[in-house]
Amino acid sequence: MTQLLVITKAPVPGRSKTRLTPPCTPEQAAAVASAAVADTLDVVRATPVQRRVVALDGAPGDLDLAGMVVVPQVEGDLGTRLAAAFADAMAGDGDLPTLLVGMDTPQISPELLTDSLARLVTAGPGSVVLGTAPDGGWWALGVHSPEAAAVLPDVPMSRDDTAVNTRAALEAAGLTVLDLPQLTDVDHWAEAVEVAALCPEGSRMRRTVEEIAGLL
């Protein structure tokens, strides 16, 4: 028995994917964010797990959260919010092995998430799984207990050494860190174009980026 946890902001112009601006307008950047969130949630719904949780910052708006348990994000920096999201998602459920992803990698698939969770479960307690990104961050973290994620508030986030420092903090806590495949996450427009090309034909992300690219 496993669960998936998605941490995301509600897409809002001027607040979502601001590093896409320029060349995108705030409205276009929010459209990319909305497409990425929607595709990510579709993949999570298609992955066979016991429970699916969304740690949400903001009002749901038009987000389709069917099949998801929604918990609000706490105040604080990203590391604090990540640790709290794990704690909230894993409370009262016997510490289900939990894989957290963001909304910046809509190219994920049910097969990738299933394999990532299987790697976590097979490794057993005392191990975590970490999926890094080429920019030095990470796109996924899987743990067996919220205590493992308690190191995150002390890790500087959104830097080119975030993954390295996350790994060091986890290992310093006595955990064995196993690698997941590296994936590009979407921060800038070039990455949005790269990632959209990896998404299935007809996906919201691919369609939205192609539409915006035709206007720029």
N, C-alpha and C positions, 0 to 999 in steps of 0.2 A: 504494500500500500504506500502510495507516494502522493505528493501534491506539487502543483506549480504555483508560483507566485510572480505576478507582474507588478512592477512599480512604474507608475506613469503620472504625468500631469494631464489634466483635461485640456484638450487643444483650444487655445485662445490666442487670437492675433495679438502680437506684441509681447506674448509671454511664452509661446511655444516655438522651439527650434529657431531662436533668435540669431544663431550663427549662420543661418541660411540667408540672412538679410544683410547686405545685398548678396547675390543679384535678385533674390526673391523679395516681394513685398511682404509685410507682416501677414497679410491674409493668405498669400501663397504658402508661406512657411507653416502657418497653422493648418492649411490643407494637407501638406506633406505629413505633418505630425498626426493629423486625424487618420489619414490613410495608413500610416505605419502602425498606429495603435489598433485600428480595426483589423488589419491583416494579422497582427500578432495575436489578438484575442481569438480570431478564427482558428489559428494554428493551435493555440492552447486548448480550445474547445474540442479539437479533433484528436488530441493526445489522450490516450487512455490512462487517467489518473483518478484517484479517489476524490480529490478536492482541488478546486481552482480558486485562487484568491487574487484580488486586485487591490493593491495599496494605492489609493487615488488621492492626488492633490488637486483640489478644486471640485466644482459641481459637475456631475456626470454629463449634463447637457444632452447631446445627441448620441453619446457613446452607447453602443449595444453591450450591456453587461449581463446579458442572459447567461445563466449557468455559473455565474461568478459570485463568490462571497466578497463583498466590498468592505474594506476597512480604510478609514481616513489616515493619511500620512500625518505624523506628528510634526511639530515645529522643530526647526534646527537645521544644521547642515546636512549634506547628502549622506555622509557616513552614519549620522545619528538616525536619519529617516530609514536608511536601509536596515540597520540593526533592529529598530522598532518594528519595521514591517515583518521581519522574520519572527520576532517575538509574538506579534499579534496573530500571524498566520499559524504559528505552531502551538498556540495556547490551547490547552484542553483536548488535544488530539493525539496524545501519546508521542509527541515529537515525530510526526511523519517525516521521513526523508523529503526534503524540500529543495526544489531548484528555482532560483530567482532569475528572471530575465527582465530587461527593460523593454522599451518600445522602439529602440534604435536599430534593431536587427530584424526587420520584417521578412528577411529571406530565410529565417528559420523554418523548419518543417517538423511535422509530428514525429517523423523518424529520428531526426536529430535530438529532439527533446526526450524521446523514449530511450534512445541509446545513452544520453547523458545521465538520465535518472538510473538506468540499469548499472552504469559504471559506479555511480554513487552508492547504490544499494549493495553491489557486489563487494566494494571496498570495505564496507562496514563502518561502524562507529569508530571515531578517531581519524576518519578521513574526510576530505572535502574535495569537490571538483570545481575547477576554475577555468573559464573560457576567456582568453585574452583577446584584445583588439590590436590592430597594427599601430594605432595612435598611442599605445601605452596604457590604455584603460582596460576594462573587462566588460564582457557582455552577459556573463552568467556566473553564478556562484551557487553550488549545491552543498547543503549541510545536513547533518543528522540531528542537530539540536540548536536552539537559538543561542546557546552559550558560545558556539563556534563563531557566530556572527557578531558577538559582543566586541570583537576587536575593531570593527569597522569605524566607529566614531573617532578612533585615533589615527586613521589612515587619511592623508590628504587626498581628496577626490578631484577628478577632472584635470589631471596632470599627466605628463608623459611618463611618469614613474609610478602611477597609481597601482598598476597590476603588480609591479615588482614589490612595492611596499605592502600591498595586500597579501601577497604570498609570504613575505617575511613575517608579517604580523601573525598570520595563521600558523606558520611553522614555529614561531616563538611560543605560541599557545599549545604546542605539542601535537599539532595536527599534521597529517600527511596530505600534501596537496597533489592531486592528480589533474592532468591537463585535459581539457576539452578542445575541440577544433577551434582555431582562431577564426574570427569573423570580423569583417569591417562593420563598424557602426556609423550611423548617420549623424554627423555634426555639421558638415559644410556641404555646399551644393555638389561639388565633384563626387563626394561620397554618396550623396543621394542618387546621383545618376548611376554610379557603380552598383549600388545595392539594388536599385530598381531593376537593373538588367538581370539580376540574379533571381528576382521574384517571378512567380508563374505568370504566364500570359493571362491578361484579364484581371490580375490582382489590383487592388485599389492603389497600392504604392506605385506599381509600374504605370498604371493608367494616369495617375495624378502627375507624376514626374514628367512623363512624356507630354502631357497637355501643357504643363508649365514651361517645359523646354521649348515648345513651339512658340511661346509668347515672349521669350527673353531675347 
